[in-house]
């Protein structure tokens, strides 16, 4: 097995790279720049949005497996960015070239934003696909095209729909690190929808899930989720407790935002059938994350693949 990994410098990609390395899987990572945390291995400098000849690129790499994570993901901007369209095109061109070059397995990162969130509990084969953003629409269109391309070449294609991820290296503006900053006194409290339930998965468990899809010959759509709804007010309370803060500083500000579903959780039965199980509870993950950031008192830099 020789894996071509895109997005290795991103929040998720760095953890996936670590998971592949621990299993001794030969990996060629691709990105615009080598991550600061890079510890060795093969890194190919390439901007997937600027490649003219994907056939030559895929032929040179010579990978048997493709794990494609790279996409535009700048916090607060990616939901309706026109860059989503460029990433859709680059992804389908990469998948086609990889299949033509003799690739044997494709795994691609999708998103829970492909679903109609009004249904709350998302099942791969039952919940309607009705994206509310350009990001979700571009991912959905890419899924359809990538699976069709792979079908034409007889190559299995697993599409992993990611729900809410947290852990070491995420952008400081995201919910968990932002709440930690509130209770450290480093930012002002902000309102959240405390009575909404969400599906959180630690990034290490997410990386293990992508590895399971890659090594298990998976084909089709898989939710990558904890399967456990967590109340946002409880997340506030856990983080406040770890940092000896007053949860009411945030909870008293809460107010419902229009369009936010009261429940968003993904069934993960299909993924579990591959032998995967989440290993880190959210309370465990929060303690680890906050302890690391408190001792270093700095967030890891955010990078993109």
N, C-alpha and C positions, 0 to 999 in steps of 0.2 A: 504493500500500500504506500502510495506517495500522494500526499495531500497538497493541493493548492488552496491556500487560505487567504481570502481577501479581508480587508478591514482589521488586520492584526494589531494596528496601533490604537484602535478604539477601545472604549470601556469594556465591551463584551469580548472583543477580539483578543485582548491580552490574556483574559482568563481562559478562553478557548485554546489559545496557543499553549498555555501552561498545562491544560488538561491533556492535550495531544502529546506534549513532551513527556509527561509522567507515564503515558502508556507506551512510550518508545516509538511513536508513529512518525515516520519521516515526513517533514512538512516544509514546504516552500511558502513563505509569507510574502504577500505583495502589498505595497502601499506607496503613498507619495514620499514618505520619509520614514526612516528607521526609528522606532520608538526609543525614547530615552532609557526605558527599562530593558531594552533588548540585551539578552545575555549570550547570544550565539545562534548558530544555525544559519540557514540560507534565507536571505532577505533580498527580494527583487524589487528595486525601485521602479514604480510604474504608476501613472495616473490613469485609471480605467476610463475616465471621461475623455482622455486625449489619445487613446490608442486608435490608430487607423486600421491596422491589420491584425485582427484578433486571431485569425488562423495561424499566422506566424508566431504570435505571442503564445498561444496554447501549445503549438508544436514544440517551441523552445523549452517550455516548462516540463512537458512530458509527464504530467500528473495522471494518476489513475482515478483520483477522487477530488471533487471540487466542493469546498465549503465556503459559500459566498455570504459574507456578512456586510461588506462595504455598502454604504448608502449615505446620503446627506442626513445628518442628525443634529444640527446645531439647535440647542435648547431654545424653545419658543418660536423658532423660525421655520422648522422643517414641515410643519403641518400643511402649509399651503404654498411652499416654495416651488417655482418652476423647475428647480433642479431635480425634483422628483421625476420629471419626464425624461431628463437626460440619464438619470440612473436606471430608469426602466429600459431604455434603449441599450445602454452599456451592458446591463445584466443579460438581456436576451442574446445579444451578440456574443458575449462571453460564453454563455451556455451552449450556443450553437457551435462555436469554434471548439470548445472542450469536447463535445460529443463527436464532432468530425475527426478530432485528433485521437480518438480511441478511448476516451474517458469512460469509466465504468460505473460511477455513482455521483449524483449531484445532490447537494443539500443546500438550501437557501433560507435565509432569515426572512420570515414574513412578520405580520403584526396583527394583534387583536383588533386594530383599527379597521380591519377589513369587514368585521361583523357589524350587524345592526345592533347597536348597544342597548336598544330599548328592550331586548330580550333578556338581558342580565346574565343568564347562565348560558355559556357558549359551548355548543357541541359541533364538532367538525362537519358532520354530515347532515345536521338538522337546522342549525341556526342560520337564518338568511344572511347573505352577504350584501351589505348596504353601507358602504363607506360614507362617512360624513365629511371627509377632508380629501384634499388632493393627494396627500401622502397615502391614505388608505386606498384610494382609487388606483394610484400608480402601482402600489404593491399588489393589489388584486389583479390588475391587468398583467403585471409581470408574472404572477403565479400561473395564470392561464396560458400565457405564451411559453414560459419555461417548461411547464409540464407537457404541452403539446410538442415542443421541440424534442424533448427527451423521449416521448412516446414514439416519435418518428424514427429515432435512432435506437430504440430498444434499451434505453438507459433509465434505471430507476431514479426518480426525482422526489425527494422529501422536502416538503415546505413546512417550516417550523414557525407557527404563529406565536410570537413572544407577547406575554402579558406584562405586568409591571415588574421591572427588575431593579434591584438595589445592591449596593456593595462597594468594596474598595475601588476607587477610581472613577466613580460617577461624577457628573457635573455638579458643582456646588449649588447650582440654582434648583436642582431637583428636590423633591419633597423631603426625603430623609435627611440629607446633609443640611438643607435649609432649616429644618426644624431643630437639628442639633445646634446650628449656629444661633438660633433664637435662645435656646436654653443655656448657651455659653455666654450670652449677652453680646454677641457679635452682629446681630441684626435685629430689626424690629419684629415683633410678632405679626403674623398675617393670618387671615381667615381661611379656614378650610371647611369642607362639607363633612362635619364630624360624624354624621349618621349614615354616610355612604359606606358601602363595603367594596373592597377591591382585592385583587389577586396579586400578591407579592411573591416573588421568587428570588432567592439569593443568586447572585451572578455566578457563583461557583457551581450551583446546582443547574443553572442554565447552561453553562459550559459542558457539564457532564451530559446533559440532555442532547446537545448538538453532537457530541462525540458518540452517543448511543445511536443516533440517527445515521451517522456516518459509517459506523462499523457494523450496524445491524442490517444493512441492505434495505433500509426503509424506503417506502414508496407511498406518495400521497400526502395529505395534509395532516399535521399533528399540532395540537395545542401544546405549547411549552409553558406550563403554568403549575402552580402549587395545588390547584383544585380546592383551596381553602379560602373562603371569604374572610377578610379581616376588616374590622370597623376602623375607619380613619381616626376616630376619636381615641381608640385604644392605642394606635400607633403613636399619637401625641403623648398619651399617658406613659407608654413604655420608654420613649426617648426622654421625657421629662424626668422619669424616675431614675434612669441611668445617670443623668447629669445633675441630680438633686435640684431640679427646677420645678416651677409651678406650672402645671399643665393648663390651669385656668387662664393663664396669660394668652394662650392661643384659643382654647375652647370657648371662652366668652365672646370671641370675635366671630364665631362661625355663623355662616348664613348660606343657605342653598343657592347655588348658581344655576341659572337656566341651562337646560340641555344636558346636565350631568346625570347619568343614570344612577339610581340608588344602589344597584348591584352590577358589578362587572367581574365575572370569574369564569375561568375556563376549565371544562372537564378534561382530565389528563389520562383517561383510561387507555387510550391507544398508545401513548408514550410508555405507560407502565407495562404494557404487554411486551415491550422490548427489554424489560428487566430493569428499567430506570426507576429510581425513587428519590424524592428530595431528601437530602440528608441534614439540612440546616433549618431549624425553626426560625421564624422571624425574630423572636426575642433573642435567640442565640446570635443570629446574624447582626442584629442591632448592637448588641454588647460588643461584639468583635469590631465592628466598623467604628463605633464611637471610641473604643479604647485605642485603636490604632491612630485615629485622627487626633485624639486628645494628646497622646504621647508625642506624636510628630508635630501636632498643632498646625498641620498644613494639609490641604487636599492635594492628591496627585494631579498633575497637569492633565487636562483633557486633550486628547489627540484624535485625529480621524484617520481612517484607512482610505 
